Amino acid sequence: MTLQNQTQISGTLYVVATPIGNLGDITRRAVETLEKVDWVAAEDTRHSKPLLHSLGINQTLISLHEHNEQQRSEQLLEKLKNGEDGALISDAGTPLINDPGYFLVKLLRDEGIRVVPLPGPSAVIAALSAAGLPTDRFTYEGFLPARGNKRLLVLQGLATEVRTLVFYESPHRLIDCLESMLTAFGDEREIVVARELTKKFEQFVSGSLQEVRRYFTDHSDKVRGEFVLMLKGAPIKSSEDGEAALIEQDKMIKVMLKQSLPVKQISEIIAELTGEKKKPIYQRVLELKE
């Protein structure tokens, strides 16, 4: 605890990236920070304890996961207000990227508590860096819905996205996900699938959607581990394609209307995907609904 002029000084939360597979990827700064803080908030303490022990660190671990994040964040806020320093780690990679921590970091920043990022491993960035796809612009979509109809709806909404699309997927849903992508994007859209990044059996599989789906269908022994799916964006259309773009937009609207999505939500989704203003899209959704 640090005191200055008899006034308590708040501590700092360090957001620490940890290895996604290869322990050699831990940074020196991460190790030094994890050693010096008063406690470490971890997504799964059972997973993080062996990691810390392998680094020679004996640290107080506090669980922070999706089921207790709001309550635990309040507790950690009090610790930081009392001058303690803490670290936030996830099971692997950079915290908050498809992992818990958003509520905590937002709360601390709102309260004026210092939050310091320690950059390091990230499956998204690692996969993109070696995929051979355009990386000047990309969009990270995380995990797709587990249910097939919802997954297809999301993918159809991304069919005209020109940026490289990045997804996470689990082994038991990989084939179904690739099937949905074939339906939404067609057979020839280029895809790169990365599995087991930084680990012994790291692999990149690239080709058309049809080719990659066939590979994993024929090699079921490769459908294991953790997957990053990277899909090349749609071709950028010229102004002459404006009419065709409107036709595609109407198709997306009709698909969403069939799913009984609210008009407002549909207009917001289309506006986000196209960059167009919501008001005219809202009017078009109403027209098609009638």
C-alpha positions in Angstrom: 0.0 0.0 0.0 1.4 3.4 -1.0 0.5 6.5 1.0 1.2 10.1 0.1 0.3 13.0 2.4 -1.8 10.6 4.4 -4.0 10.0 1.3 -4.4 6.6 -0.2 -3.2 6.2 -3.7 -5.0 3.7 -5.9 -3.2 0.7 -7.3 -2.9 -0.4 -10.9 -4.4 -3.2 -12.9 -2.1 -4.8 -15.5 -3.8 -6.6 -18.4 -1.3 -9.3 -19.2 -1.1 -11.4 -22.3 0.0 -15.0 -21.8 1.1 -17.7 -24.2 -1.5 -19.4 -26.4 0.5 -22.6 -26.5 4.3 -22.1 -26.5 5.5 -21.0 -23.1 8.5 -19.4 -24.7 6.2 -16.6 -26.0 5.8 -15.1 -22.5 7.4 -11.7 -22.3 10.0 -10.7 -19.7 7.8 -7.7 -18.8 4.8 -10.1 -18.2 6.9 -12.3 -15.9 8.2 -9.4 -13.9 4.7 -7.9 -13.5 3.1 -11.2 -12.5 5.8 -11.6 -9.8 5.4 -8.1 -8.3 1.6 -7.6 -8.2 -0.4 -8.4 -5.1 -2.8 -10.8 -6.8 -3.7 -12.2 -10.2 -7.3 -12.4 -11.5 -7.6 -15.4 -13.8 -10.4 -16.8 -16.0 -9.7 -20.3 -14.6 -7.4 -20.6 -11.6 -7.0 -24.3 -12.2 -5.5 -23.6 -15.6 -3.5 -20.5 -14.6 -1.8 -22.0 -11.5 0.3 -24.5 -13.4 1.3 -21.7 -15.9 2.5 -19.5 -13.0 4.3 -22.4 -11.4 6.1 -23.2 -14.6 7.4 -19.6 -14.5 8.5 -20.0 -10.9 5.8 -17.6 -9.7 3.8 -18.3 -6.5 1.0 -15.8 -6.6 -2.5 -15.3 -5.1 -5.1 -16.2 -7.7 -8.6 -14.8 -7.8 -11.2 -16.3 -10.2 -12.8 -13.9 -12.7 -15.0 -15.5 -15.3 -18.3 -14.8 -17.2 -20.5 -16.1 -14.3 -19.0 -13.9 -11.5 -17.4 -11.0 -13.3 -19.7 -8.2 -12.2 -19.6 -9.2 -8.5 -15.9 -10.0 -8.5 -15.1 -6.7 -10.3 -16.6 -4.7 -7.4 -14.3 -6.6 -5.0 -11.2 -6.0 -7.1 -12.1 -2.4 -7.4 -12.0 -2.1 -3.6 -8.6 -3.8 -3.5 -7.2 -1.4 -6.1 -8.7 1.6 -4.3 -6.8 0.4 -1.2 -3.5 0.6 -3.1 -3.1 -3.0 -4.2 -1.7 -3.7 -7.7 -3.3 -6.6 -9.6 -3.0 -8.4 -12.9 -5.7 -9.8 -15.2 -4.9 -12.9 -17.3 -7.1 -15.2 -19.4 -6.6 -18.9 -20.1 -4.5 -18.0 -23.1 -3.6 -15.0 -25.1 -4.6 -11.4 -24.6 -7.4 -10.9 -22.1 -10.8 -9.4 -23.2 -10.4 -10.8 -26.8 -13.3 -13.2 -26.6 -12.5 -13.6 -22.9 -13.9 -12.0 -19.6 -12.6 -8.7 -18.4 -14.6 -6.0 -20.3 -16.8 -5.2 -17.3 -13.8 -5.0 -15.0 -11.8 -2.8 -17.2 -14.7 -0.5 -18.0 -15.6 -0.2 -14.3 -12.0 0.7 -13.3 -11.6 3.3 -16.1 -14.9 4.9 -15.0 -13.6 5.0 -11.5 -10.3 6.6 -12.5 -8.2 3.5 -11.7 -5.1 3.1 -13.9 -5.3 0.2 -16.3 -2.0 -0.8 -18.1 -1.9 -3.2 -21.1 1.1 -5.6 -21.4 0.9 -6.7 -25.1 1.8 -10.2 -26.2 0.4 -13.4 -27.7 -3.0 -13.2 -29.6 -4.4 -16.0 -31.7 -6.1 -13.5 -34.0 -2.9 -11.5 -34.8 -0.7 -14.6 -35.0 -3.0 -16.3 -37.4 -3.4 -13.2 -39.7 0.4 -12.6 -39.8 1.0 -16.0 -41.5 -2.2 -16.5 -43.4 -1.3 -14.7 -46.6 -4.6 -12.8 -46.7 -5.0 -9.0 -46.8 -4.4 -7.6 -43.3 -4.6 -3.8 -44.0 -8.3 -4.1 -43.0 -9.9 -7.0 -41.2 -12.9 -7.6 -38.9 -12.8 -10.0 -35.9 -16.2 -11.7 -35.4 -15.2 -14.1 -32.6 -17.3 -17.3 -32.3 -20.4 -17.7 -34.5 -23.7 -18.8 -33.1 -23.8 -22.5 -32.3 -27.3 -23.0 -33.9 -27.1 -23.5 -37.7 -29.9 -21.1 -38.7 -28.5 -18.3 -36.6 -25.0 -18.9 -37.8 -26.1 -18.8 -41.4 -28.0 -15.6 -40.8 -24.9 -13.9 -39.4 -22.7 -15.2 -42.2 -25.2 -14.0 -44.9 -25.1 -10.6 -43.3 -21.3 -10.6 -43.9 -21.5 -11.8 -47.5 -20.6 -8.4 -49.0 -18.0 -7.4 -46.3 -14.8 -6.4 -48.2 -12.5 -6.8 -45.2 -10.8 -10.1 -44.2 -13.2 -11.9 -41.8 -11.7 -13.6 -38.8 -13.6 -16.2 -36.6 -12.8 -18.6 -33.8 -14.3 -22.1 -33.9 -14.3 -25.3 -31.8 -13.5 -28.7 -33.3 -17.0 -30.2 -32.9 -18.5 -27.3 -34.9 -15.8 -26.8 -37.5 -17.4 -28.9 -40.3 -20.9 -27.4 -39.8 -19.4 -23.9 -39.8 -17.6 -24.6 -43.1 -20.9 -25.9 -44.5 -22.6 -22.7 -43.5 -19.9 -20.6 -45.0 -20.2 -22.5 -48.3 -23.9 -21.6 -48.3 -23.3 -17.9 -47.5 -20.2 -17.2 -49.5 -20.1 -19.8 -52.3 -17.6 -22.5 -53.1 -14.7 -20.4 -54.4 -14.3 -17.8 -51.6 -10.7 -18.1 -50.3 -10.2 -19.3 -46.7 -7.3 -20.0 -44.4 -7.8 -22.2 -41.3 -5.1 -22.1 -38.6 -5.1 -24.7 -35.9 -3.0 -25.3 -32.8 -1.1 -22.1 -33.2 2.4 -22.0 -31.6 2.0 -25.7 -30.5 3.7 -28.8 -31.8 1.1 -29.6 -34.4 0.5 -26.1 -35.7 -1.0 -26.2 -39.1 -2.4 -23.8 -41.8 -4.8 -25.1 -44.4 -5.7 -22.8 -47.3 -7.7 -22.9 -50.5 -11.3 -22.4 -51.6 -14.1 -23.0 -49.1 -14.9 -26.2 -51.0 -11.3 -27.4 -50.9 -10.8 -26.7 -47.2 -14.1 -28.2 -46.2 -13.2 -31.4 -48.2 -9.8 -31.5 -46.5 -11.2 -31.5 -43.0 -14.0 -33.9 -44.0 -11.4 -36.4 -45.3 -8.9 -35.8 -42.4 -11.0 -36.1 -39.3 -7.9 -36.7 -37.3 -7.0 -33.0 -37.9 -10.3 -31.8 -36.5 -8.9 -31.2 -33.0 -7.4 -28.3 -31.1 -8.3 -24.6 -31.4 -9.1 -23.0 -34.8 -8.9 -19.6 -36.3 -10.8 -19.2 -39.6 -9.8 -16.3 -41.9 -12.0 -15.6 -44.9 -11.0 -13.3 -47.7 -13.3 -10.3 -48.1 -15.8 -9.8 -50.9 -14.5 -8.0 -54.0 -14.8 -4.2 -53.8 -17.6 -3.2 -56.1 -17.5 -0.1 -58.3 -20.2 2.5 -58.5 -21.7 0.7 -61.5 -22.5 -2.1 -59.1 -24.8 0.1 -57.0 -28.0 -1.5 -58.3 -26.6 -5.0 -57.7 -25.6 -4.0 -54.1 -29.2 -2.8 -53.4 -30.5 -6.1 -54.7 -28.1 -8.0 -52.3 -29.2 -5.7 -49.5 -32.8 -6.5 -50.1 -32.0 -10.2 -50.0 -30.4 -9.8 -46.6 -33.3 -7.8 -45.3 -35.8 -10.5 -46.5 -33.7 -13.2 -44.8 -33.8 -11.3 -41.5 -37.5 -10.6 -41.8 -38.1 -14.4 -42.3 -36.3 -14.8 -39.0 -38.8 -12.4 -37.4 -36.1 -9.9 -36.4 -37.4 -6.4 -35.4 -37.3 -3.7 -38.1 -35.1 -1.5 -36.0 -32.6 -4.3 -35.4 -32.5 -5.2 -39.1 -31.9 -1.6 -40.1 -29.1 -1.3 -37.5 -27.4 -4.5 -38.8 -27.6 -3.4 -42.5 -26.4 0.1 -41.7 -23.3 -1.3 -39.8 -22.5 -3.7 -42.7 -22.9 -1.2 -45.5 -22.0 2.1 -43.8 -25.2 3.6 -45.1 -27.5 5.8 -43.0 -30.1 4.0 -40.9 -33.2 6.1 -41.8 -33.5 5.2 -45.5 -32.6 1.5 -44.6 -35.4 1.6 -42.0 -37.9 2.8 -44.5 -36.8 0.1 -47.0 -37.2 -2.6 -44.3 -40.7 -1.4 -43.7 -41.5 -1.4 -47.4 -40.3 -5.0 -47.8 -42.1 -6.1 -44.6 -45.4 -5.0 -46.1 
